[in-house]
Every structure is written in structure tokens, then in C-alpha cells.
């Protein structure tokens, strides 16, 4: 279990580097956030295709061993599983675009803290009406604490930037809302679909959705400002935090209880805040640090007491 926990923690660290590298790209080039979101998915797709094919071969071999027939990919795509998988792709596209835009418009630290710390709390609240249950006292308290922590982060950002970067804050809140939809959909509607098949279809659908958006908004025009080093940064985002991080997470999940993994994943926004402070010079201040800690505690409480025990896919 220790090895699995370490793999999940390392995955969280790799995911944390996304916002840092993205901030370098946004400040040093004319690349738009929506274009980076599309390129990230495009780079990652071949990797997930290979993992999906490997997964399907393993499932076929397992089915032959049982004397049964494995469900083909075509049958899967033509079944009732397709709609929730397409929904996951829609949510993934919305999250990628809104999160990276929030990083561009504010700081990597505050954008990630809001985008990733709020969803577990929102899921804990929304799971109640979806499951016909009443939220517990701890769930309600964690929601109130999350609101307080977010407010403190916004106040800290205002003090640091000298102004209210409302657009970036709203984009981070939108990213949190979209990721909440992604988590709820993955928890309740895609059960039984193999992990990497889900990942590939989700990423492929998201890329298809983002492609016309990038084209219509002139996102491809910013590619001319990219140098060799900038392309390496894009490849890094697509390969290391997206592909390798995802693989580490699900490898670690095999031997780590879902509740513990959900707590370890909360390290990601804290890793981002630390890296943003060290590398980008983004300072949260006393109020911001206090808000980040309150928000993190709220996430841990929501993960322990407010969510279903099965794990959802990390986007």
C-alpha cells in the first residue's frame, strides 16, 4: 500500500507542474489557453490509445480464460455507455479550457486551489440529492469552510495583484463547476467501462470539441510565436503530467484504498502553491495561506465523510 500511496503522491506532484509550465508559455508567447488545452490532449491521445489497446487485449485474454466473449470496442461505443463517455469528454474539454484560462488570467497557485479544491466539496453536497440522502453536519461544515477558504484566497490575490482579477477567479470557479460535473458523471454513469478505454474516448471527444473552438477563436495563430523550447514545454504537459501522471495514479489506485487516495490527491493544489511561490514568485500571504489550509481541510473532510467510497477518474 505504501508504494501505491507514493505513486499517487508523485502523480499529484506531476499534475501540479501543469499550471507552472503553462504560465511560462502564456507569459512568453502568444499561445492562447484554449489552444494549449487542445494541444495537450492531442499529444496525450496516442499514449492513451496504446494503453486502451493493451487493456482490451488483457480483457479479451481474461474472457477467453473464463470461456466467455469480451465486449468489443465497437459494441461499447454503440451501447448505452457512449452517452456518459461523451459527457465526460464534454466536461473534460470545458475543464481543460477554463482551468488553463484561469491560470493565464490569474496565478497558477490560486487558479489550481480554487479549481481543484472546490469540486470534492461540491460533489459531497450534490451527491446528497442525487442519492436521495441528506448531507451530514460535517459535509455542511466542509462546504462552509470551502467558501471561507476560497474567499480568503480571493482576498489574498487582490492584495498581491493590487486589483480584483475577477475574470480569472470566475474562470477558476467555472473550472471547479465543470470538474464537479466530470466527477459526478464518472462516478455514477460510467461504472463497468474499462479505465483506459474511458480515458481515450474522453480525451478524444474533448479534443474534437476543442478543435473548432480553437479554430474559430483564432487560437492557431499563436502557434507562430512558439520556439523549440516552447514546443518542448507543450510536449512535457501532454506527456509527463497528463500521460505519466495518469498512469501512476491508476497504478497506485490498485493497492491504495479509495478514501486514502482521495486525500493524497489533495496534495496537488498545495504542490502548485509551493511551486508557484518558488518558481513564479507568486505569494499568497498569510491570508491566502490560511485560506489554502482551510480549503484543504474542507476537501479532506468531504473526501472522508461526504463522498462515495469508489474512486473517480482524474482528468
N, C-alpha and C positions, 0 to 999 in steps of 0.2 A: 504493500500500500504506500510505503514511503516513496518508492520510485515513481509511482503514479502521481502522487501529490507534487513531487518535484517537477515532473513533466508538465503538469497543469500550470504550476507557478512559472515555469520557463515560457510556456505558451503565452501567459498573461504579459510577461516581460516583452516578448516579441511583438505581441499586438500593440503594446504601449509605444513602440517605436514608430508606428504608422503616422500618428499625428505630428511627431517631431520631424520626420523626413518630409512629410507633406508641407509643413510650414516653411522649410528651406526651399522647396520647389515654388511655393506661392510667392515668397519674397524675392526670389532670384530669377523668376521667369514670368512670362505672360500666360502660363498654363492656368486654365480655369478648373475649379474644383470638380465640376461635373465631368470634365474630360479626364481628370485623374481617376475619378471613380470608375469610368468606363475602361480605361487602360489597365487599372488594377485587376478588374475582372477578366479582361482579355488575356493578360499574362497568366492568370491562375487557371484558366479553363483547361488547357492541355494536361496540367498536373492532375486535376480532378477527374478528367476523362480516363486517365491511366488508372487511378485509384478505383473508379467506378467499374472499369472492365475487370480489374483484379478481383474486386468484391463479387462481381457477378459470376466469375469463374469459380470462386470459392463456394458460393451458394449453390451453383449447379453441381459441383462435386459432392457437396453435402446432401443435396436432394437425391442424387444417384445412389449414395450410400444408404439412404433410407428407402430406396425403391420408389421414390416419387419424382414428379416433374417440377423443376423450378419455374417460377413465373418469369416469362421473357420480358425484356425491356419494352418491347412493343406493346405487350399486354398491359404492362404497368402504365404506360403513357396513355393508353386508351381506356383505362379504368377510372373509377371514382377518385383515385389518388391524384390524378392530374390537376384537378382544380385547386386543392390545397397547396400542391407543389408550385403551381403558377402563382398563387397568392404569396407564397414565400419569396418567389422571385421578385414580385412587385414590391414587397416590403424591403427586400434586400437592396433593390435599386434606390428606393426612397431613402433608406438609411445611409447608404454609401454617399449619395449626393449631398444630403443635408448635413451629415457629420463633417465631411471634408469642407463644405462651405462654412460651417461654424468655425472650424479650425482657421480657415482663411480670414474670417471676419473678426474673430476674437483671438484667443490664445489657445494653444494645444491643450494646456492643462485644464482650463475652465470648461472648454468645449467637451473634453472627454469626461470630466467629472459629472457634468450635467447629463450628457448623452448616455452614459453607461450606468450611473448610479441610480437614476430615477426609474428605469424600466423594471428592475426587480420589485421595487416598492409598488409601482403601478400594477404589475402583474398580480401581486399579493392582494391588492384591492379589487381588481377586476375579476380575479378568479372566483371571488365570492358569489357575485350574481351569475357568473357562467356555470358554476357548480351548484347553485342553489343554496349556498351556505352563507352564514353571517360572518363578517370579518371579526376576528378576535380583538381583544383590547391591545395586544402587542402589535398587531397589524395596523390598527388605527394610530397608535403612538409612533410607529415607524414611519407612517405616511406624514404625520405632522412634523416629525424630526427631519424628514427628507425635504419638506417645504422650507423649514427653517434653515437647513444647511444650504439649500440652493439660493435662498435669499441672501445669506451671508457671502456666498461665492460671488453673487452679482454685485453686492456692495463692495467687496474687495476689488473686483475687476474695475468698477467705477473709480475707485480711489487710485488704482495703479495707472489706468489709461487716462484718467482725467475727464472722462466722459462716459455716458451710458452707451455701450456698444449694443444697442437694442437688437439690431438685425442679427448679429451673431448669437446673442442669447436666445432669440426666437428660433433660429435655425437649430441650436443645440436642443431646445425643448421639442422641436419637431422631430429631430433625430431620436430623442427618447421615446416619443409617442409612437413613431414608426417601428422602433425596435421592440416596443411592448407588443405591438400587433404581430411582429415576426415571432416573438417568443410564444405568445398565446397560440398562434396558428401551428407552430412546430410541436407544441405540447399536446394539443387536443385533436389535430386533424391529420397529422402525418405519421401516426403510430403504425409500425409494421413496415414502413418503407426503409430499405437499407440506407445506412448513413451517407455513404459517398455517392450513391445514386441521387439521394435528396440534395446533396451539396452541388453536384454537377448540374442538375436540372434547375436548381435555384439560381446558381450563378449564371447559367446560360440564359435563362429567362430575364434576369436582371440586366445582362449585357444587351439583349435585344431591346429592352425597354429604354435603356440609356442611349443607345446608338442614335436614334432620330432626335432625341433631346439635345445631344451634343452637337449634332449637325445643324439643327435649326437655331441654336443659340450661338453659333459661330465658335464652338469650343475647339474645333480642329485648327483654327487659325493660330492659336497659341503654341502649336507644336513647332512652329518655325523658330521660336525663341529658345528651344531646348538644345543644349550642348551634349556632348558624350557623357559627361558626369551626371547630367540631369536624367538622361535615359537610364543610366545605371541605378539612380535612385528609384525610378518608376519600376524597374525590374525587381529591385530589392523589395519594394512594397508588395508587389504581386507574388513574389516567391517566398520571402522569409516570414513576415507576419501572417500573410494570407494562407499560403500552402503549408509551410513547415509548422507554423503555429497551430493551424487547424489539425494537422496530423498528430502533433504532440498532445493536443487536448484530448482527442478521442482515444489515443493510445493510453493516456493516463486515466481516462474515464473507465477503462476496462477493469482496473483494480482499485478505484477510489470511489467511495460512497458518493451518491449524487449531492447530498447535503454538504459534505465537506468540499466537494469540487466547486459548488456554487459560492462558497465562502472564499476559497482560494482565488477564484476569478475576480473577486472584488479588489485584488491587488493591482489589476490593470490600471484603473484611473489614478491610483496612488503612484504607481510606477511612472505614469505620464507626468503627473505633477512634479515628481522629483527630477525626471529627465528634462522637463521644460525649464525648471529652475536652474539646473546645472548647465545645460547646453544652450538654451534660448534666452536665459536670463529673465524668465517670467517669474515674478514674485507675487505670491498670493497674499502675503502679510498675515498678521495674527488673526484677523477676522476670517480671511479666506482659509487658512489652515484649520481653524476651529470649525468652519463650515464643512470643509472636506472630511474631517474626522466624524462630525455628527452625521453627515451623509453616508459615510462608510458604515458606521454602526447601524444606521437605519437599514442599509442593504443587508447586513449580516442577520439582523433580527427578522427582516422579511424573508430571507432565504431559509432561516431555521424554522419559522413558525407560520409563515403565510403562503408558502408555495407547495405545489405537489412534489412528491419525492422523486419523480422521474426527471431526468436531465433533458434540457433542450439543446438544440444545436446552436453553436456560437457562429454569429455571422461574420 
